[in-house]
């Protein structure tokens, strides 16, 4: 899984650099205010995406733990009610299966709890809100001609932005890519690009949980079907 994540991260980084070169107009490098406006806009969007990703992972993590616990209880009920499956040596494998699932639950809970997805989601959401306030402040400074000392005020907004970045954890490349799918016209994304990013998001964020949730169920169904035809 780590090799897969590393591959997609490298691929996403290369794609993002190429896309940014095509999407960022040359004047962004000349006008600091416009460049800062772009940074605030993209950071705000990427942090919202990161908050959403962590929320999804928190929900999937809780659901996966519930599924694994349910499988453990169901296997225990088979023993309690002396339910036999034809062609399956229940007595031989029940201890191994229950112990394996129990260990899996223990390890899964340990790793998932340490990720603190719910806390990260809340913090990244707060970060996005704070960056959003700066974005609105900068827009106001650049819009109204009556505002004095625009350059100084833009500089102060930039310093506030840097402080906010230091306070919070950074978003990942897939968070930025998911943000670009919502602004596909601006970033010149094709239908294929959008689908590719969403597939990458599924593999990096959701796939492992779905394997944990549904593989044991598919195995149980396989055992039952096999017993029916024996």
Residue frames as a rotation matrix with the C-alpha (Angstrom) as fourth column:
UNK 1
0.564 0.826 0.000 0.00
0.826 -0.564 0.000 0.00
0.000 0.000 -1.000 0.00
UNK 2
0.402 -0.499 -0.768 2.89
0.186 -0.777 0.601 2.39
-0.897 -0.384 -0.219 0.79
UNK 3
-0.675 -0.675 0.299 4.45
0.389 0.019 0.921 1.79
-0.627 0.738 0.250 -2.64
UNK 4
-0.144 0.726 0.672 1.12
0.970 -0.029 0.240 2.47
0.194 0.687 -0.700 -4.30
UNK 5
0.753 0.422 -0.505 0.68
0.567 -0.805 0.173 5.69
-0.334 -0.416 -0.846 -2.31
UNK 6
-0.043 -0.872 -0.488 4.23
0.155 -0.488 0.859 6.79
-0.987 -0.039 0.156 -3.18
UNK 7
-0.661 -0.160 0.733 3.61
0.712 0.175 0.680 6.13
-0.237 0.971 -0.002 -6.86
UNK 8
0.262 0.871 0.416 0.40
0.922 -0.353 0.157 8.16
0.284 0.343 -0.896 -6.89
UNK 9
0.631 -0.094 -0.770 2.00
0.408 -0.804 0.433 10.98
-0.660 -0.587 -0.469 -4.89
UNK 10
-0.470 -0.874 -0.125 4.88
0.249 -0.267 0.931 11.30
-0.847 0.406 0.343 -7.38
UNK 11
-0.569 0.328 0.754 2.49
0.818 0.133 0.560 11.09
0.083 0.935 -0.344 -10.28
UNK 12
0.542 0.831 -0.122 0.12
0.840 -0.531 0.113 13.66
0.029 -0.164 -0.986 -8.76
UNK 13
0.289 -0.527 -0.800 3.00
0.299 -0.744 0.598 16.04
-0.910 -0.411 -0.058 -8.01
UNK 14
-0.761 -0.597 0.255 4.26
0.386 -0.099 0.917 15.89
-0.522 0.796 0.306 -11.61
UNK 15
-0.262 0.762 0.592 0.74
0.910 -0.009 0.414 16.37
0.321 0.648 -0.691 -12.95
UNK 16
0.614 0.516 -0.597 0.10
0.726 -0.666 0.172 19.27
-0.309 -0.539 -0.783 -10.57
UNK 17
-0.177 -0.778 -0.603 3.32
0.252 -0.628 0.736 21.08
-0.952 -0.022 0.307 -11.53
UNK 18
-0.832 -0.111 0.543 2.50
0.544 0.022 0.839 20.70
-0.105 0.994 0.042 -15.21
UNK 19
0.079 0.970 0.230 -1.07
0.948 -0.144 0.285 21.90
0.309 0.195 -0.931 -14.68
UNK 20
0.492 0.068 -0.868 -0.01
0.586 -0.763 0.272 24.90
-0.644 -0.642 -0.416 -12.60
UNK 21
-0.610 -0.772 -0.179 2.44
0.322 -0.448 0.834 26.00
-0.724 0.451 0.522 -15.28
UNK 22
-0.727 0.388 0.566 -0.41
0.610 -0.012 0.792 26.02
0.314 0.922 -0.228 -17.76
UNK 23
0.218 0.970 -0.109 -3.03
0.888 -0.151 0.433 27.60
0.404 -0.191 -0.895 -15.50
UNK 24
0.316 -0.146 -0.938 -1.15
0.650 -0.687 0.326 30.36
-0.692 -0.712 -0.122 -13.68
UNK 25
0.870 0.060 0.490 -0.97
0.430 -0.581 -0.691 33.46
0.243 0.812 -0.531 -15.79
UNK 26
-0.048 -0.991 0.122 2.40
0.779 -0.113 -0.616 35.22
0.625 0.065 0.778 -16.14
UNK 27
-0.025 0.044 0.999 1.13
-0.218 -0.975 0.038 38.34
0.976 -0.217 0.034 -14.38
UNK 28
0.907 0.357 -0.223 0.80
0.104 0.324 0.940 36.37
0.408 -0.876 0.257 -11.15
UNK 29
0.302 -0.885 -0.354 4.58
0.950 0.311 0.034 36.43
0.080 -0.346 0.935 -10.83
UNK 30
-0.498 -0.481 0.722 4.68
0.507 -0.836 -0.208 40.21
0.704 0.262 0.660 -11.29
UNK 31
-0.074 0.586 0.807 1.80
-0.564 -0.692 0.451 41.36
0.822 -0.421 0.382 -9.06
UNK 32
-0.925 -0.364 -0.105 2.32
-0.114 0.533 -0.838 40.14
0.361 -0.764 -0.535 -5.49
UNK 33
-0.540 0.790 0.290 -1.27
-0.701 -0.231 -0.675 40.93
-0.466 -0.568 0.678 -4.56
UNK 34
0.342 0.661 -0.668 -2.68
-0.918 0.386 -0.088 38.78
0.199 0.643 0.739 -7.35
UNK 35
-0.309 -0.550 -0.776 -0.24
-0.306 0.830 -0.466 35.98
0.900 0.094 -0.425 -6.57
UNK 36
-0.965 -0.006 0.261 -1.24
-0.259 0.149 -0.954 36.09
-0.033 -0.989 -0.146 -2.89
UNK 37
-0.107 0.994 -0.038 -4.89
-0.942 -0.114 -0.315 36.07
-0.317 0.003 0.948 -3.94
UNK 38
0.245 0.122 -0.962 -4.24
-0.660 0.748 -0.073 32.86
0.710 0.653 0.264 -5.90
UNK 39
-0.722 -0.596 -0.352 -2.40
-0.125 0.612 -0.781 31.25
0.681 -0.519 -0.517 -2.96
UNK 40
-0.767 0.492 0.412 -5.21
-0.538 -0.144 -0.831 32.08
-0.349 -0.859 0.375 -0.54
UNK 41
0.167 0.892 -0.420 -7.85
-0.985 0.132 -0.112 30.78
-0.045 0.433 0.900 -2.93
UNK 42
0.131 -0.173 -0.976 -6.12
-0.442 0.871 -0.214 27.47
0.888 0.459 0.038 -3.63
UNK 43
-0.878 -0.477 -0.048 -5.09
-0.147 0.365 -0.919 26.92
0.456 -0.800 -0.391 0.00
UNK 44
-0.478 0.791 0.381 -8.63
-0.798 -0.210 -0.565 27.58
-0.367 -0.574 0.732 1.19
UNK 45
0.415 0.686 -0.598 -10.02
-0.883 0.463 -0.082 25.07
0.221 0.562 0.797 -1.31
UNK 46
-0.138 -0.567 -0.812 -7.35
-0.279 0.809 -0.518 22.43
0.950 0.155 -0.270 -0.68
UNK 47
-0.934 -0.212 0.286 -7.79
-0.317 0.128 -0.940 22.64
0.163 -0.969 -0.187 3.10
UNK 48
-0.035 0.981 0.190 -11.55
-0.943 0.030 -0.330 22.19
-0.330 -0.190 0.925 2.72
UNK 49
0.436 0.119 -0.892 -10.83
-0.617 0.761 -0.200 19.12
0.655 0.637 0.405 0.60
UNK 50
-0.591 -0.739 -0.324 -8.40
-0.194 0.520 -0.832 17.85
0.783 -0.429 -0.451 3.25
UNK 51
-0.681 0.432 0.592 -11.02
-0.692 -0.114 -0.713 18.36
-0.241 -0.895 0.376 5.95
UNK 52
0.399 0.874 -0.279 -13.55
-0.916 0.364 -0.170 16.41
-0.047 0.324 0.945 3.90
UNK 53
0.098 -0.445 -0.890 -11.03
-0.415 0.794 -0.443 13.61
0.904 0.413 -0.107 3.25
UNK 54
-0.876 -0.470 0.104 -10.27
-0.264 0.288 -0.921 13.22
0.403 -0.834 -0.376 6.96
UNK 55
-0.294 0.861 0.415 -13.99
-0.870 -0.061 -0.488 13.20
-0.395 -0.505 0.768 7.74
UNK 56
0.509 0.441 -0.739 -14.53
-0.761 0.632 -0.148 10.44
0.401 0.638 0.658 5.18
UNK 57
-0.293 -0.723 -0.625 -11.63
-0.223 0.687 -0.691 8.44
0.930 -0.063 -0.363 6.62
UNK 58
-0.829 0.050 0.557 -12.99
-0.558 -0.025 -0.829 8.86
-0.028 -0.998 0.049 10.15
UNK 59
0.164 0.982 0.097 -16.42
-0.934 0.187 -0.304 7.60
-0.317 -0.041 0.948 9.09
UNK 60
0.482 -0.043 -0.875 -14.98
-0.548 0.764 -0.339 4.69
0.683 0.643 0.345 7.11
UNK 61
-0.630 -0.773 -0.072 -12.66
-0.363 0.375 -0.853 3.80
0.687 -0.511 -0.517 9.98
UNK 62
-0.572 0.504 0.647 -15.57
-0.733 0.038 -0.679 3.63
-0.367 -0.863 0.348 12.44
UNK 63
0.486 0.810 -0.330 -17.67
-0.868 0.403 -0.290 1.64
-0.102 0.427 0.899 9.99
UNK 64
0.091 -0.554 -0.828 -14.84
-0.491 0.698 -0.521 -0.82
0.866 0.454 -0.209 9.30
UNK 65
-0.856 -0.411 0.314 -14.34
-0.447 0.281 -0.849 -1.44
0.260 -0.867 -0.424 13.01
UNK 66
-0.139 0.903 0.406 -18.08
-0.843 0.107 -0.527 -2.07
-0.520 -0.415 0.746 13.37
UNK 67
0.550 0.310 -0.776 -18.04
-0.756 0.580 -0.304 -4.55
0.356 0.753 0.553 10.48
UNK 68
-0.341 -0.780 -0.525 -15.05
-0.372 0.625 -0.687 -6.47
0.863 -0.039 -0.504 11.86
UNK 69
-0.806 0.110 0.581 -16.65
-0.571 0.114 -0.813 -6.61
-0.156 -0.987 -0.029 15.31
UNK 70
0.251 0.968 -0.026 -19.88
-0.909 0.226 -0.350 -7.88
-0.333 0.112 0.936 13.75
UNK 71
0.303 -0.214 -0.929 -18.02
-0.586 0.727 -0.359 -10.64
0.752 0.652 0.094 11.90
UNK 72
-0.762 -0.648 0.002 -16.37
-0.361 0.423 -0.831 -11.70
0.537 -0.634 -0.556 15.16
UNK 73
-0.498 0.672 0.548 -19.75
-0.716 0.038 -0.697 -11.86
-0.490 -0.740 0.462 16.92
UNK 74
0.441 0.702 -0.559 -21.37
-0.897 0.373 -0.238 -13.77
0.042 0.606 0.794 14.05
UNK 75
-0.128 -0.580 -0.804 -18.64
-0.419 0.767 -0.486 -16.42
0.899 0.274 -0.341 14.10
UNK 76
-0.920 -0.185 0.346 -19.11
-0.381 0.217 -0.899 -16.72
0.091 -0.959 -0.270 17.86
UNK 77
-0.092 0.976 0.200 -22.86
-0.884 0.013 -0.468 -17.19
-0.459 -0.219 0.861 17.36
UNK 78
0.248 0.118 -0.962 -22.24
-0.737 0.667 -0.109 -20.03
0.629 0.735 0.252 14.93
UNK 79
-0.682 -0.575 -0.452 -20.46
-0.104 0.689 -0.718 -21.85
0.724 -0.442 -0.530 17.72
UNK 80
-0.830 0.377 0.412 -23.02
-0.500 -0.172 -0.849 -20.92
-0.249 -0.910 0.331 20.38
UNK 81
0.180 0.983 -0.041 -25.99
-0.852 0.135 -0.506 -22.15
-0.492 0.126 0.861 18.31
UNK 82
-0.316 -0.434 0.844 -24.03
-0.065 0.897 0.437 -25.11
-0.946 0.083 -0.312 16.90
UNK 83
0.762 0.524 -0.381 -24.70
-0.363 -0.141 -0.921 -24.07
-0.536 0.840 0.083 13.32
UNK 84
-0.103 -0.795 0.597 -22.77
0.238 0.564 0.791 -26.28
-0.966 0.223 0.131 10.91
UNK 85
0.398 0.119 -0.910 -21.79
-0.797 -0.446 -0.407 -25.48
-0.454 0.887 -0.083 7.34
UNK 86
0.861 0.009 0.508 -21.49
0.150 0.951 -0.272 -28.50
-0.485 0.310 0.817 5.05
UNK 87
0.666 -0.663 0.341 -17.97
0.607 0.216 -0.765 -29.13
0.434 0.717 0.546 3.79
UNK 88
0.200 -0.588 0.784 -16.40
-0.347 -0.791 -0.504 -26.71
0.916 -0.171 -0.363 6.27
UNK 89
-0.006 -0.308 -0.951 -14.40
0.750 0.628 -0.208 -28.05
0.662 -0.715 0.227 9.21
UNK 90
0.581 0.373 0.723 -15.79
-0.048 -0.871 0.488 -25.51
0.812 -0.319 -0.488 11.67
UNK 91
0.976 -0.167 -0.141 -14.13
0.170 0.169 0.971 -26.87
-0.138 -0.971 0.194 14.80
UNK 92
0.264 -0.945 0.192 -10.73
0.954 0.285 0.094 -26.81
-0.144 0.158 0.977 13.13
UNK 93
-0.382 -0.465 0.799 -10.84
0.740 -0.672 -0.038 -23.25
0.554 0.576 0.600 11.85
UNK 94
0.617 0.757 0.214 -13.10
0.500 -0.587 0.636 -21.33
0.608 -0.285 -0.741 14.25
UNK 95
0.640 -0.432 -0.635 -10.37
0.585 -0.262 0.767 -20.62
-0.498 -0.863 0.084 16.80
UNK 96
-0.431 -0.858 0.281 -7.97
0.824 -0.247 0.509 -19.47
-0.368 0.451 0.813 14.10
UNK 97
-0.211 0.430 0.877 -10.56
0.702 -0.558 0.443 -17.23
0.680 0.709 -0.184 12.42
UNK 98
0.808 0.582 -0.093 -11.78
0.463 -0.529 0.712 -15.61
0.365 -0.618 -0.697 15.63
UNK 99
0.375 -0.760 -0.531 -8.24
0.642 -0.200 0.740 -15.04
-0.669 -0.619 0.413 16.89
UNK 100
-0.511 -0.580 0.634 -7.19
0.858 -0.300 0.418 -13.57
-0.052 0.757 0.651 13.53
UNK 101
0.139 0.659 0.739 -10.12
0.573 -0.662 0.483 -11.17
0.808 0.356 -0.469 13.44
UNK 102
0.862 0.160 -0.481 -9.53
0.505 -0.360 0.785 -10.17
-0.048 -0.919 -0.391 17.08
UNK 103
-0.071 -0.968 -0.242 -5.87
0.736 -0.215 0.642 -9.38
-0.673 -0.132 0.727 16.34
UNK 104
-0.466 -0.032 0.884 -6.91
0.807 -0.426 0.410 -7.53
0.363 0.904 0.225 13.19
UNK 105
0.609 0.756 0.241 -9.35
0.526 -0.612 0.591 -5.41
0.594 -0.233 -0.770 15.20
UNK 106
0.655 -0.423 -0.626 -6.68
0.573 -0.261 0.777 -4.64
-0.492 -0.868 0.072 17.79
UNK 107
-0.433 -0.886 0.164 -4.07
0.754 -0.257 0.605 -3.59
-0.494 0.386 0.779 15.22
UNK 108
-0.253 0.434 0.865 -6.60
0.768 -0.454 0.452 -1.70
0.589 0.778 -0.218 13.10
UNK 109
0.783 0.599 -0.167 -7.91
0.555 -0.551 0.623 0.21
0.281 -0.581 -0.764 16.13
UNK 110
0.302 -0.763 -0.571 -4.38
0.654 -0.270 0.707 1.11
-0.694 -0.587 0.418 17.25
UNK 111
-0.652 -0.632 0.419 -3.32
0.721 -0.348 0.599 2.51
-0.233 0.693 0.682 13.89
UNK 112
-0.135 0.686 0.715 -6.58
0.694 -0.450 0.563 4.26
0.708 0.572 -0.415 13.08
UNK 113
0.751 0.397 -0.527 -6.88
0.660 -0.455 0.598 5.88
-0.003 -0.797 -0.604 16.52
UNK 114
-0.045 -0.881 -0.471 -3.37
0.682 -0.371 0.630 7.30
-0.730 -0.293 0.618 16.18
UNK 115
-0.545 -0.130 0.829 -4.37
0.800 -0.375 0.467 9.03
0.250 0.918 0.308 12.92
UNK 116
-0.447 0.426 -0.787 -6.95
0.490 -0.620 -0.614 11.22
-0.749 -0.659 0.068 14.74
UNK 117
-0.669 0.186 0.719 -8.97
0.705 -0.146 0.694 11.83
0.235 0.972 -0.034 11.58
UNK 118
0.400 0.916 -0.034 -11.82
0.870 -0.368 0.329 13.63
0.288 -0.161 -0.944 13.34
UNK 119
0.419 -0.332 -0.845 -9.48
0.487 -0.704 0.517 16.10
-0.767 -0.628 -0.133 15.06
UNK 120
-0.677 -0.727 0.112 -7.54
0.442 -0.280 0.852 16.71
-0.589 0.627 0.511 11.83
UNK 121
-0.316 0.655 0.687 -10.77
0.877 -0.074 0.474 17.29
0.361 0.752 -0.551 9.94
UNK 122
0.680 0.606 -0.412 -11.91
0.728 -0.622 0.287 19.91
-0.083 -0.496 -0.865 12.42
UNK 123
0.119 -0.734 -0.669 -8.53
0.342 -0.602 0.722 21.68
-0.932 -0.314 0.179 12.44
UNK 124
-0.775 -0.416 0.476 -8.24
0.556 -0.091 0.826 21.72
-0.300 0.905 0.301 8.66
UNK 125
0.111 0.895 0.432 -11.78
0.918 -0.259 0.300 23.08
0.380 0.363 -0.851 8.41
UNK 126
0.698 0.081 -0.712 -10.86
0.510 -0.754 0.414 25.84
-0.503 -0.651 -0.568 10.86
UNK 127
-0.379 -0.912 -0.154 -7.71
0.398 -0.311 0.863 26.55
-0.835 0.266 0.482 8.85
UNK 128
-0.555 0.235 0.798 -9.77
0.816 -0.032 0.577 26.88
0.161 0.971 -0.174 5.69
UNK 129
0.573 0.817 -0.068 -12.13
0.805 -0.545 0.236 29.31
0.156 -0.190 -0.969 7.40
UNK 130
0.418 -0.502 -0.757 -9.24
0.345 -0.683 0.644 31.47
-0.840 -0.530 -0.113 8.61
UNK 131
-0.704 -0.663 0.255 -7.63
0.452 -0.142 0.881 31.50
-0.548 0.735 0.399 5.17
UNK 132
-0.159 0.757 0.634 -11.04
0.943 -0.073 0.324 32.32
0.291 0.649 -0.702 3.72
UNK 133
0.704 0.373 -0.604 -11.28
0.597 -0.772 0.219 35.39
-0.385 -0.515 -0.766 5.96
UNK 134
-0.165 -0.855 -0.492 -7.89
0.147 -0.514 0.845 36.57
-0.975 0.067 0.210 4.70
UNK 135
-0.668 -0.022 0.744 -8.99
0.728 0.186 0.660 35.89
-0.153 0.982 -0.108 1.14
UNK 136
0.383 0.891 0.244 -12.06
0.899 -0.421 0.124 38.10
0.213 0.171 -0.962 1.61
UNK 137
0.561 -0.263 -0.785 -9.95
0.340 -0.792 0.508 40.77
-0.755 -0.551 -0.355 3.30
UNK 138
-0.554 -0.832 0.023 -7.50
0.304 -0.176 0.936 40.79
-0.775 0.526 0.351 0.40
UNK 139
-0.365 0.515 0.775 -10.33
0.918 0.063 0.391 40.98
0.153 0.855 -0.496 -2.12
UNK 140
0.700 0.646 -0.305 -11.74
0.701 -0.702 0.123 43.98
-0.134 -0.300 -0.944 -0.30
UNK 141
0.155 -0.747 -0.646 -8.33
0.204 -0.616 0.761 45.71
-0.967 -0.250 0.057 -0.24
UNK 142
-0.768 -0.536 0.352 -7.85
0.397 0.033 0.917 45.18
-0.503 0.844 0.187 -3.97
UNK 143
-0.178 0.808 0.562 -11.43
0.975 0.067 0.213 46.11
0.134 0.585 -0.800 -4.90
UNK 144
0.781 0.574 -0.246 -11.97
0.616 -0.773 0.151 49.44
-0.104 -0.270 -0.957 -3.12
UNK 145
0.136 -0.734 0.665 -9.89
0.626 -0.457 -0.632 52.37
0.768 0.503 0.398 -4.36
UNK 146
0.607 0.186 0.772 -10.58
-0.316 -0.835 0.449 54.38
0.729 -0.517 -0.449 -1.20
UNK 147
0.934 -0.287 -0.214 -8.43
0.341 0.526 0.779 52.07
-0.111 -0.801 0.589 0.94
UNK 148
0.681 -0.729 0.075 -5.11
-0.702 -0.678 -0.216 53.68
0.208 0.095 -0.973 1.83
UNK 149
-0.192 -0.909 0.369 -1.69
-0.949 0.268 0.166 51.99
-0.250 -0.318 -0.914 2.02
UNK 150
0.759 0.583 -0.290 -2.76
-0.647 0.728 -0.229 48.99
0.078 0.361 0.929 -0.04
UNK 151
0.208 -0.763 -0.612 0.74
-0.305 0.544 -0.782 47.54
0.929 0.349 -0.120 -0.28
UNK 152
-0.690 -0.447 0.569 1.20
-0.645 0.023 -0.764 47.64
0.329 -0.894 -0.304 3.50
UNK 153
0.063 0.814 0.577 -2.16
-0.903 0.293 -0.314 46.01
-0.425 -0.501 0.754 4.09
UNK 154
0.753 0.126 -0.645 -1.46
-0.496 0.753 -0.432 43.32
0.432 0.645 0.630 1.51
UNK 155
-0.281 -0.938 -0.201 1.88
-0.388 0.303 -0.870 42.68
0.878 -0.166 -0.450 3.23
UNK 156
-0.548 0.145 0.824 0.08
-0.826 0.059 -0.560 42.27
-0.130 -0.988 0.087 6.57
UNK 157
0.610 0.792 -0.017 -2.34
-0.771 0.588 -0.245 39.80
-0.184 0.162 0.969 4.99
UNK 158
0.411 -0.553 -0.725 0.64
-0.372 0.625 -0.687 37.84
0.832 0.552 0.051 3.68
UNK 159
-0.653 -0.685 0.323 2.20
-0.541 0.124 -0.832 37.69
0.530 -0.718 -0.451 7.16
UNK 160
-0.100 0.718 0.689 -1.10
-0.904 0.224 -0.365 36.52
-0.416 -0.659 0.626 8.66
UNK 161
0.735 0.363 -0.573 -1.27
-0.629 0.680 -0.377 33.85
0.253 0.637 0.728 5.98
UNK 162
-0.115 -0.878 -0.464 2.20
-0.359 0.472 -0.805 32.57
0.926 0.074 -0.369 6.85
UNK 163
-0.686 -0.101 0.721 1.27
-0.727 0.048 -0.685 32.38
0.034 -0.994 -0.107 10.54
UNK 164
0.381 0.899 0.218 -1.85
-0.864 0.430 -0.262 30.37
-0.329 -0.089 0.940 9.72
UNK 165
0.567 -0.232 -0.790 0.20
-0.460 0.707 -0.538 27.92
0.683 0.668 0.294 7.66
UNK 166
-0.539 -0.842 0.035 2.55
-0.440 0.245 -0.864 27.41
0.719 -0.481 -0.502 10.60
UNK 167
-0.379 0.471 0.797 -0.36
-0.902 0.005 -0.432 26.65
-0.207 -0.882 0.423 12.94
UNK 168
0.530 0.781 0.330 -1.93
-0.626 0.623 -0.468 23.82
-0.571 0.041 0.820 10.97
UNK 169
-0.207 -0.517 0.830 -0.94
0.185 0.813 0.553 20.59
-0.961 0.268 -0.073 9.27
UNK 170
-0.624 -0.111 -0.773 -0.50
-0.668 -0.438 0.602 20.78
-0.405 0.892 0.200 5.52
UNK 171
0.591 0.801 0.100 -2.88
-0.554 0.492 -0.672 19.20
-0.587 0.342 0.734 3.04
UNK 172
-0.174 -0.622 0.763 -1.78
0.224 0.730 0.646 16.41
-0.959 0.284 0.012 0.70
UNK 173
-0.902 -0.250 -0.353 -1.43
-0.270 -0.312 0.911 16.41
-0.338 0.917 0.214 -3.07
UNK 174
-0.713 0.690 0.121 -4.67
0.640 0.571 0.515 14.46
0.287 0.445 -0.849 -3.51
UNK 175
-0.034 0.690 -0.723 -6.52
0.755 -0.456 -0.472 17.16
-0.655 -0.562 -0.505 -1.52
UNK 176
-0.407 -0.188 -0.894 -5.34
-0.307 -0.893 0.328 19.81
-0.860 0.408 0.306 -3.96
UNK 177
-0.998 0.007 -0.064 -6.19
-0.058 0.362 0.930 17.59
0.029 0.932 -0.361 -6.91
UNK 178
-0.402 0.911 -0.089 -9.72
0.915 0.395 -0.085 17.04
-0.042 -0.115 -0.992 -5.59
UNK 179
-0.035 0.324 -0.945 -10.08
0.283 -0.904 -0.321 20.81
-0.958 -0.279 -0.061 -5.24
UNK 180
-0.754 -0.330 -0.568 -9.09
-0.398 -0.459 0.795 21.26
-0.523 0.825 0.214 -8.89
UNK 181
-0.830 0.493 0.261 -11.87
0.553 0.664 0.503 18.88
0.075 0.562 -0.824 -9.98
UNK 182
0.101 0.883 -0.459 -14.39
0.835 -0.326 -0.443 21.38
-0.541 -0.339 -0.770 -8.60
UNK 183
0.435 -0.069 -0.898 -12.72
-0.305 -0.949 -0.075 24.11
-0.847 0.307 -0.434 -10.70
UNK 184
0.132 -0.404 0.905 -12.04
0.618 0.748 0.243 22.00
-0.775 0.527 0.348 -13.76
UNK 185
0.814 0.201 0.544 -12.58
0.567 -0.472 -0.675 24.86
0.121 0.858 -0.499 -16.24
UNK 186
0.856 -0.516 0.026 -9.97
-0.503 -0.821 0.268 27.05
-0.117 -0.243 -0.963 -14.57
UNK 187
0.076 -0.880 0.470 -7.40
-0.538 0.360 0.762 24.26
-0.839 -0.311 -0.446 -14.30
UNK 188
0.057 -0.004 -0.998 -8.22
-0.996 0.076 -0.057 22.98
0.076 0.997 0.000 -17.80
UNK 189
-0.664 -0.214 0.717 -9.05
-0.407 0.907 -0.107 19.46
-0.627 -0.363 -0.689 -16.68
UNK 190
-0.553 0.474 -0.686 -10.59
-0.626 0.307 0.717 17.06
0.550 0.825 0.127 -19.14
UNK 191
0.565 0.811 0.151 -13.27
-0.761 0.442 0.475 14.52
0.318 -0.383 0.867 -18.25
UNK 192
0.568 -0.433 -0.700 -10.56
0.242 0.901 -0.361 11.86
0.787 0.036 0.616 -18.22
UNK 193
-0.512 -0.795 0.325 -8.37
-0.046 -0.352 -0.935 13.93
0.858 -0.494 0.144 -15.84
UNK 194
-0.158 0.559 0.814 -11.25
-0.934 -0.351 0.059 14.30
0.319 -0.751 0.578 -13.39
UNK 195
0.827 0.488 -0.279 -12.04
-0.414 0.864 0.287 10.58
0.381 -0.122 0.917 -13.46
UNK 196
0.196 -0.855 -0.479 -8.37
0.292 0.518 -0.804 9.73
0.936 0.017 0.352 -12.99
UNK 197
-0.613 -0.390 0.688 -8.11
-0.445 -0.550 -0.707 11.98
0.653 -0.739 0.163 -9.92
UNK 198
0.219 0.796 0.565 -11.26
-0.963 0.082 0.258 10.46
0.159 -0.600 0.784 -8.41
UNK 199
0.778 -0.050 -0.626 -9.96
-0.021 0.994 -0.105 6.93
0.627 0.094 0.773 -9.01
UNK 200
-0.290 -0.956 -0.046 -6.70
0.176 -0.006 -0.984 7.93
0.941 -0.293 0.170 -7.33
UNK 201
-0.386 0.247 0.889 -8.67
-0.821 -0.532 -0.209 9.38
0.421 -0.810 0.408 -4.41
UNK 202
0.706 0.708 -0.022 -10.59
-0.642 0.652 0.404 6.12
0.300 -0.271 0.915 -4.03
UNK 203
0.489 -0.588 -0.644 -7.41
0.282 0.805 -0.521 4.02
0.825 0.073 0.560 -4.05
UNK 204
-0.531 -0.814 0.233 -5.57
0.086 -0.325 -0.942 6.22
0.843 -0.480 0.243 -1.54
UNK 205
-0.639 0.325 0.697 -8.48
-0.725 -0.558 -0.405 6.96
0.258 -0.764 0.592 0.80
UNK 206
0.183 0.931 0.316 -11.26
-0.977 0.207 -0.044 4.36
-0.107 -0.300 0.948 0.57
UNK 207
0.192 -0.039 -0.981 -9.92
-0.611 0.777 -0.151 1.12
0.768 0.628 0.125 -0.88
UNK 208
-0.761 -0.594 -0.263 -8.28
-0.186 0.587 -0.788 -0.35
0.622 -0.551 -0.557 2.24
UNK 209
-0.662 0.588 0.465 -11.44
-0.625 -0.090 -0.775 0.17
-0.414 -0.804 0.427 4.31
UNK 210
0.327 0.824 -0.463 -13.63
-0.945 0.275 -0.177 -1.50
-0.019 0.496 0.868 1.71
UNK 211
-0.175 -0.474 -0.863 -11.25
-0.410 0.832 -0.374 -4.48
0.895 0.288 -0.340 1.63
UNK 212
-0.968 -0.220 0.123 -11.48
-0.186 0.296 -0.937 -4.84
0.169 -0.930 -0.327 5.42
UNK 213
-0.409 0.889 0.206 -15.26
-0.762 -0.209 -0.614 -4.43
-0.502 -0.408 0.762 5.39
UNK 214
0.464 0.778 -0.424 -16.25
-0.862 0.286 -0.418 -6.66
-0.204 0.560 0.803 2.49
UNK 215
-0.303 -0.634 -0.712 -13.53
-0.743 0.624 -0.240 -9.29
0.596 0.456 -0.660 2.05
UNK 216
-0.925 -0.012 0.381 -14.62
-0.286 0.681 -0.674 -11.32
-0.252 -0.732 -0.633 5.15
UNK 217
0.004 0.999 0.033 -18.23
-0.556 0.030 -0.831 -11.11
-0.831 -0.015 0.556 3.97
UNK 218
0.338 0.049 -0.940 -17.27
-0.922 0.217 -0.320 -12.36
0.189 0.975 0.119 0.50
UNK 219
-0.718 -0.660 -0.219 -15.31
-0.572 0.740 -0.354 -15.18
0.396 -0.129 -0.909 2.14
UNK 220
-0.653 0.560 0.509 -18.35
-0.302 0.424 -0.854 -16.20
-0.694 -0.712 -0.108 4.22
UNK 221
0.378 0.812 -0.445 -20.57
-0.744 -0.019 -0.667 -16.12
-0.550 0.584 0.597 1.14
UNK 222
-0.073 -0.519 -0.852 -18.02
-0.886 0.427 -0.184 -18.24
0.459 0.741 -0.491 -0.72
UNK 223
-0.926 -0.288 0.245 -18.00
-0.376 0.765 -0.523 -20.85
-0.037 -0.576 -0.817 2.08
UNK 224
-0.241 0.925 0.292 -21.81
-0.377 0.188 -0.907 -21.00
-0.894 -0.329 0.304 2.13
UNK 225
0.460 0.402 -0.791 -22.12
-0.868 0.016 -0.497 -21.33
-0.187 0.915 0.356 -1.66
UNK 226
-0.428 -0.725 -0.539 -19.40
-0.774 0.602 -0.196 -23.97
0.467 0.333 -0.819 -1.72
UNK 227
-0.856 0.124 0.502 -21.20
-0.301 0.669 -0.679 -25.97
-0.420 -0.732 -0.536 0.98
UNK 228
0.116 0.990 -0.081 -24.46
-0.610 0.007 -0.792 -25.87
-0.784 0.141 0.605 -0.98
UNK 229
0.546 0.060 -0.836 -22.90
-0.818 0.253 -0.516 -27.51
0.181 0.966 0.187 -4.01
UNK 230
-0.626 -0.780 -0.005 -20.98
-0.743 0.599 -0.298 -30.20
0.235 -0.183 -0.954 -2.08
